[in-house]
């Protein structure tokens, strides 16, 4: 039997014992070392995640070690390899999959949201969903997926070295977008209402930061862009006002990328969509970016472990959710040390 953590219903977290998992022919058995918690996990805890069902074992940001494998697993996935996990599924038949964009598969079932996740001592995963992590630490491996979401958002915005990019929100996903845009050579502006997160954003490549509690964000953007606005605005917060801010900040012929889910309906002055001829882009999960993110982490160009502001042992996952729910602004990234 193994220990696992389960959300039985909103705000009810329990520790459970499960049968020892055994890998199928095409699966590897992973000893889980680190699991990151993200906004979707917090929304599941709060009962605000529309895709989630209960009871559910959460967790889709994974760092672990292969400890056994099925007979059909190739030798490129050896026992002892440090790995992370691609937590998404793809049907191969829907319009998104046929268009080569399985990250937004109509029937995607994300690990830890629609199916049981990684907050357990050991899990079985198809080897095709397993990504070797090279020399990355377990904590770094558990950062690959959330950073990949931000990295994909920068790709969706077609960011280039000639662009000025605004990232709204400097949480873990926002930091992924900041680092990716800076790595592509763009000039990055970051807006957030937390000075500590803005300081972190500067360490990850932001050239300019705007404290939205104290400054007029649009006025500052006009100053920084000679009145033009930004080529790309990436929204990574999920509030109605920041959804509108992205459109207002974008230049004529600009691109707006939405990563965050707005928690309520958003009203727009839609004349800006047409007058500016904006590209309005959704960004879901990530597409073919995990190897690039692993390379970025391995380069040590940015202090990625500093994103982890809190670490809890497996037995204290309920306390982690309680603390995060009570003061969300105090957290950038929580990781669970499953082996502690």
C-alpha positions as CSV (number, residue, x, y, z in Angstrom):
1,X,0.0,0.0,0.0
2,X,1.1,3.6,-0.6
3,X,0.1,7.0,0.8
4,X,-1.7,9.5,-1.3
5,X,-3.6,12.8,-0.7
6,X,-7.2,13.2,-2.0
7,X,-9.6,16.0,-2.3
8,X,-12.9,14.3,-1.2
9,X,-14.9,17.5,-1.7
10,X,-14.2,21.2,-1.7
11,X,-12.0,22.2,1.2
12,X,-11.9,18.6,2.5
13,X,-8.4,17.0,2.2
14,X,-7.7,13.5,3.4
15,X,-4.7,11.1,3.5
16,X,-5.6,7.7,2.0
17,X,-3.9,4.4,1.5
18,X,-4.0,2.9,-2.0
19,X,-2.9,-0.4,-3.5
20,X,0.7,-0.5,-4.8
21,X,0.5,0.5,-8.5
22,X,2.0,-1.9,-11.1
23,X,3.0,-0.7,-14.6
24,X,1.3,-2.0,-17.7
25,X,3.4,-3.0,-20.7
26,X,3.7,0.6,-21.9
27,X,4.1,2.3,-18.5
28,X,6.8,3.3,-16.1
29,X,6.5,3.3,-12.3
30,X,7.7,6.6,-10.9
31,X,8.7,7.2,-7.3
32,X,7.4,10.8,-6.9
33,X,9.7,13.2,-5.1
34,X,8.2,16.6,-5.7
35,X,4.8,17.8,-6.8
36,X,4.0,21.5,-7.5
37,X,0.6,23.0,-6.7
38,X,-0.9,25.4,-9.2
39,X,-4.0,27.7,-9.5
40,X,-6.2,24.9,-10.8
41,X,-5.4,22.9,-7.7
42,X,-6.3,25.8,-5.5
43,X,-9.6,26.3,-7.4
44,X,-10.3,22.5,-7.0
45,X,-9.8,23.0,-3.2
46,X,-12.2,26.0,-3.3
47,X,-14.7,24.1,-5.4
48,X,-14.3,26.6,-8.3
49,X,-12.7,24.3,-11.0
50,X,-15.5,23.5,-13.5
51,X,-13.6,20.5,-15.0
52,X,-12.9,18.8,-11.7
53,X,-14.8,16.0,-10.1
54,X,-14.5,14.6,-6.6
55,X,-13.0,12.6,-5.0
56,X,-9.7,13.4,-6.8
57,X,-6.0,13.0,-6.2
58,X,-4.5,16.3,-7.4
59,X,-1.1,17.0,-8.8
60,X,0.3,17.4,-12.3
61,X,3.6,19.2,-11.8
62,X,5.9,16.2,-11.2
63,X,9.5,15.4,-10.4
64,X,10.4,11.8,-9.8
65,X,12.5,8.7,-10.6
66,X,11.7,5.6,-12.7
67,X,11.8,2.6,-10.4
68,X,10.2,0.0,-12.7
69,X,8.9,-0.4,-16.2
70,X,6.7,-2.5,-18.3
71,X,7.9,-5.0,-20.9
72,X,7.1,-2.7,-23.8
73,X,9.0,0.4,-22.5
74,X,12.1,1.2,-24.6
75,X,15.6,1.3,-23.1
76,X,15.7,5.1,-23.5
77,X,13.6,5.1,-20.3
78,X,15.9,3.2,-17.9
79,X,15.3,2.5,-14.2
80,X,16.9,5.2,-12.2
81,X,16.2,8.0,-14.7
82,X,15.0,11.4,-13.3
83,X,11.9,12.4,-15.1
84,X,9.0,14.8,-15.3
85,X,5.5,14.1,-16.8
86,X,3.5,15.5,-19.6
87,X,0.1,15.6,-17.7
88,X,-2.2,16.1,-20.8
89,X,-3.9,13.5,-23.0
90,X,-4.9,13.7,-26.6
91,X,-7.6,11.8,-28.5
92,X,-5.9,12.1,-31.9
93,X,-9.3,12.6,-33.6
94,X,-10.7,16.0,-32.7
95,X,-10.1,19.1,-34.8
96,X,-7.3,20.3,-32.4
97,X,-5.4,17.0,-32.6
98,X,-5.8,16.9,-36.4
99,X,-4.5,20.4,-36.6
100,X,-1.3,19.4,-34.8
101,X,-2.4,21.2,-31.5
102,X,-3.1,18.4,-29.1
103,X,-2.5,20.7,-26.1
104,X,-6.1,21.9,-26.6
105,X,-7.6,18.5,-27.4
106,X,-11.3,18.7,-27.0
107,X,-11.2,15.6,-24.8
108,X,-8.0,16.4,-22.8
109,X,-8.0,14.8,-19.4
110,X,-5.3,16.6,-17.3
111,X,-3.6,14.5,-14.7
112,X,-4.9,15.5,-11.2
113,X,-7.9,17.4,-12.6
114,X,-10.1,15.0,-14.6
115,X,-8.1,11.8,-13.5
116,X,-6.1,11.0,-10.4
117,X,-2.8,12.8,-10.2
118,X,0.6,12.6,-8.6
119,X,0.1,13.4,-4.9
120,X,1.0,9.8,-4.1
121,X,4.2,8.0,-3.3
122,X,4.3,6.2,-6.6
123,X,2.4,6.5,-9.9
124,X,2.2,4.7,-13.2
125,X,2.5,6.8,-16.3
126,X,2.7,5.8,-20.0
127,X,6.3,6.2,-21.1
128,X,5.1,8.4,-24.0
129,X,4.1,10.9,-21.4
130,X,7.4,10.8,-19.5
131,X,10.2,13.3,-20.2
132,X,13.8,12.6,-19.1
133,X,15.1,15.5,-17.0
134,X,18.8,15.0,-17.4
135,X,20.7,16.6,-14.5
136,X,17.8,18.7,-13.2
137,X,16.9,18.4,-9.5
138,X,13.5,17.0,-8.4
139,X,12.4,20.5,-7.5
140,X,13.4,21.8,-10.9
141,X,11.7,18.9,-12.7
142,X,8.4,19.9,-10.9
143,X,8.8,23.4,-12.3
144,X,8.9,22.3,-16.0
145,X,5.2,22.0,-16.6
146,X,4.1,25.4,-15.1
147,X,7.0,27.2,-16.8
148,X,6.0,25.4,-20.0
149,X,2.5,26.9,-19.8
150,X,4.1,30.4,-19.8
151,X,6.6,29.4,-22.5
152,X,3.8,28.3,-24.7
153,X,2.0,31.6,-24.2
154,X,5.0,33.4,-25.5
155,X,5.1,31.1,-28.5
156,X,1.3,31.7,-29.1
157,X,2.1,35.4,-29.1
158,X,4.8,34.9,-31.7
159,X,7.3,36.8,-29.6
160,X,10.4,37.9,-31.4
161,X,13.5,40.0,-30.5
162,X,11.9,43.1,-32.0
163,X,8.9,43.0,-29.8
164,X,8.0,44.9,-26.6
165,X,6.0,42.4,-24.5
166,X,3.8,43.1,-21.5
167,X,3.2,40.2,-19.1
168,X,0.4,40.9,-16.6
169,X,1.0,38.8,-13.5
170,X,4.3,37.5,-12.1
171,X,3.2,34.2,-10.7
172,X,4.8,31.0,-11.8
173,X,3.1,30.9,-15.2
174,X,3.8,34.6,-15.7
175,X,7.5,34.0,-14.9
176,X,7.5,31.3,-17.5
177,X,6.3,33.8,-20.1
178,X,8.7,36.5,-18.9
179,X,11.7,34.1,-19.1
180,X,10.7,32.8,-22.5
181,X,10.1,36.3,-24.0
182,X,13.4,37.5,-22.6
183,X,15.2,34.4,-23.9
184,X,13.7,35.2,-27.4
185,X,15.3,38.7,-27.1
186,X,12.2,40.8,-26.5
187,X,12.0,43.8,-24.2
188,X,9.7,42.7,-21.4
189,X,7.4,44.9,-19.2
190,X,5.7,43.2,-16.2
191,X,2.7,44.5,-14.3
192,X,1.8,43.1,-10.9
193,X,0.5,44.5,-7.6
194,X,3.1,42.7,-5.4
195,X,6.5,44.3,-5.2
196,X,8.2,41.1,-4.2
197,X,6.9,39.4,-7.4
198,X,8.0,42.4,-9.4
199,X,11.5,42.0,-7.9
200,X,11.4,38.4,-8.9
201,X,10.3,39.3,-12.4
202,X,13.3,41.5,-12.8
203,X,15.5,38.6,-11.9
204,X,13.9,36.6,-14.7
205,X,14.4,39.1,-17.5
206,X,11.9,41.9,-17.1
207,X,13.4,45.2,-18.2
208,X,10.6,47.3,-16.7
209,X,8.2,46.6,-13.9
210,X,4.9,48.4,-13.0
211,X,3.4,48.3,-9.6
212,X,-0.3,48.4,-10.5
213,X,-1.3,49.5,-6.9
214,X,0.7,52.7,-7.2
215,X,1.0,53.5,-10.9
216,X,-1.3,54.1,-13.8
217,X,-0.4,51.0,-15.9
218,X,-1.5,52.3,-19.2
219,X,0.1,55.7,-18.8
220,X,3.4,53.9,-17.9
221,X,3.1,51.7,-20.9
222,X,2.5,54.7,-23.2
223,X,5.7,56.3,-21.8
224,X,7.7,53.1,-22.3
225,X,6.5,52.6,-25.9
226,X,6.5,56.2,-27.2
227,X,2.7,56.1,-27.1
228,X,2.4,53.0,-29.3
229,X,1.5,50.2,-26.9
230,X,3.0,46.8,-26.7
231,X,3.4,44.3,-29.6
232,X,2.3,41.4,-27.4
233,X,0.2,41.5,-24.1
234,X,0.1,38.2,-22.2
235,X,-2.5,38.0,-19.4
236,X,-1.6,35.5,-16.7
237,X,-3.9,36.6,-13.8
238,X,-7.5,35.8,-14.8
239,X,-9.4,39.0,-13.7
240,X,-11.9,41.0,-15.7
241,X,-9.9,44.2,-15.3
242,X,-6.6,42.5,-16.5
243,X,-8.4,40.9,-19.4
244,X,-9.4,44.4,-20.5
245,X,-6.0,45.9,-19.7
246,X,-4.4,43.5,-22.1
247,X,-6.5,44.8,-25.0
248,X,-6.1,48.4,-24.0
249,X,-2.3,48.0,-23.7
250,X,-1.8,46.3,-27.1
251,X,-0.6,48.4,-30.0
252,X,-2.4,48.6,-33.3
253,X,-1.8,45.2,-35.1
254,X,-0.8,43.8,-31.7
255,X,-1.4,40.3,-30.2
256,X,-3.2,39.6,-27.0
257,X,-2.6,36.2,-25.3
258,X,-4.9,34.9,-22.5
259,X,-3.5,32.3,-20.2
260,X,-5.6,33.0,-17.1
261,X,-9.2,31.9,-16.7
262,X,-11.4,34.9,-15.8
263,X,-13.6,34.0,-12.8
264,X,-16.5,36.1,-14.2
265,X,-17.8,37.4,-17.5
266,X,-15.7,40.2,-19.0
267,X,-17.2,43.2,-20.8
268,X,-15.2,44.9,-23.5
269,X,-15.2,48.0,-25.7
270,X,-15.0,45.8,-28.8
271,X,-14.2,48.7,-31.1
272,X,-10.6,48.2,-30.0
273,X,-10.6,44.7,-31.4
274,X,-11.5,46.0,-34.9
275,X,-9.7,49.4,-34.9
276,X,-6.5,47.9,-33.8
277,X,-7.1,44.7,-35.8
278,X,-5.9,42.7,-32.8
279,X,-5.0,39.0,-32.8
280,X,-6.9,37.6,-29.7
281,X,-5.3,34.3,-28.7
282,X,-6.1,31.7,-26.1
283,X,-3.2,29.7,-24.6
284,X,-4.0,26.4,-23.1
285,X,-1.5,24.0,-21.5
286,X,1.7,23.7,-23.6
287,X,2.8,22.3,-26.9
288,X,6.2,20.7,-27.6
289,X,8.0,23.0,-25.2
290,X,9.1,20.7,-22.4
291,X,12.6,19.9,-23.9
292,X,13.1,23.7,-24.4
293,X,12.1,24.4,-20.8
294,X,14.4,21.7,-19.5
295,X,17.2,23.2,-21.5
296,X,16.4,26.7,-20.2
297,X,16.4,25.4,-16.6
298,X,19.6,23.5,-17.1
299,X,21.3,26.6,-18.4
300,X,20.9,28.2,-15.0
301,X,20.5,31.6,-16.8
302,X,17.7,32.5,-14.4
303,X,17.3,31.5,-10.7
304,X,14.3,29.2,-11.2
305,X,14.4,27.4,-7.8
306,X,13.7,30.8,-6.3
307,X,10.2,30.5,-7.6
308,X,9.5,27.9,-4.9
309,X,8.4,30.1,-2.0
310,X,7.0,27.3,0.2
311,X,7.6,23.6,0.6
312,X,5.4,21.3,2.6
313,X,5.6,17.5,3.4
314,X,3.0,15.2,2.0
315,X,1.2,14.9,5.3
316,X,0.6,18.7,5.4
317,X,-1.0,19.2,2.0
318,X,-4.2,20.2,3.7
319,X,-2.4,22.9,5.6
320,X,-0.7,24.0,2.4
321,X,-4.1,24.5,0.7
322,X,-5.5,26.3,3.9
323,X,-2.5,28.7,4.0
324,X,-2.6,29.4,0.3
325,X,-6.4,30.0,0.3
326,X,-6.1,32.4,3.2
327,X,-3.3,34.5,1.7
328,X,-2.8,33.8,-2.0
329,X,-0.7,36.8,-2.6
330,X,2.0,35.5,-0.3
331,X,2.7,32.5,-2.5
332,X,4.5,32.1,-5.9
333,X,5.0,28.4,-6.0
334,X,4.2,25.7,-3.5
335,X,5.9,22.3,-3.8
336,X,5.1,19.2,-1.9
337,X,8.1,17.1,-0.8
338,X,6.5,13.7,-1.2
339,X,9.4,11.8,0.3
340,X,9.6,13.9,3.5
